[in-house]
């Protein structure tokens, strides 16, 4: 068992990028190997953090929605938790929250500067948590 | 693709051309060109009645980054060929499917001795010629903007009443249709663009639709010999192409040189000189944000295609994963009221 799969994937990506791709004589295959290498590198970064970042997103989404004027959808969402810690289940709750925050943003962006800025700040933090180093 | 598969494409094309041209044609060499995400692209050397000729074959893939029609691009090549905007000579278009090559294809004359890779622009020997290449890049774009759309055959293109509104609704529709996850940054950008539509342009122009480093052929003399990839060409506002050419994604992770070639202000002045137009800065700010939304729409569509489509081309996954991440960061820099411009400089 490899204890840190994310790191192992990164090592495999480096192998593809710096050993396999340069030795490929066909330029199309070399470009393909390079792209696959970069994608495996991306996967390596995502592997370790995927569930943790989404759980943090869900917490922050709930904090924003809790402070908004209540609607049945928002109230239901505050009580929602992922069915399991499998990525598929976490994504369901994460995506539901992102849909609600987008709707809230549309509601407040021209009428409530404080809420608008809080949402932009969340979107910025969200993007930083999910970004890939290249 | 294996060598036998490549050779069978070359042989099928030679058979097709023998019938079409009524002359002896054989395929001498064939190789697949990487990077073409909207078509399969092959460099082919033919022997035609004893004479060696280089051609580029573009065949529809089973799945593509951009949903376009092959006839549209070919007709645009034909319209632009011979103007001040250099394009490869169009040779033929075959739309039958399944036909000689299973899927529709087009053939253009090869432009030899050039490079297209944007990465090479930052390495020797091309890095020393960046300013000349940049000068040519935005001069050609200015010439495209200056081209009278009634002087070339663009009858197959619609003339939108309000280009900005038309383009925005088209790409907003792509995002709505193809997004696999909610996109609150794209949603906010689209709302902003709808609230702040620019006026109609003073003149309509032929818009390339994907004018960036990577879509033209250059050499070490600093010359650009051909502008490629016209599949998204349309009639619209000439500022659209200029804004697209400035998107920070095309020089990622650097920010300063548009397309890794020139400072944006220098490029803008070259374009103004060549086009004879003056950039309306307020409208141009709108188009710069629009450019990032359009790019994001293309990456979102690629992700959808990778997940649900027939092909598993890595370029679709790459566009749909790291590129979505980068484009969202660029848009955040464009729209966040307290932006620190970490990934995109302030709008011009």
Interface residues (C-beta under 8 A of the other chain):
Chain A: X26 X27 X28 X30 X31 X32 X35 X36 X38 X39 X42 X91 X95 X98 X99 X101 X102 X105 X106 X109 X110 X116 X117 X119 X120 X121 X123 X124 X127 X130 X131 X132 X134
Chain B: X1 X31 X32 X33 X34 X35 X181 X182 X183 X184 X185 X187 X188 X191 X195 X252 X253 X314 X315 X317 X318 X321 X322 X325 X326 X328 X329 X332 X335 X336 X337 X338
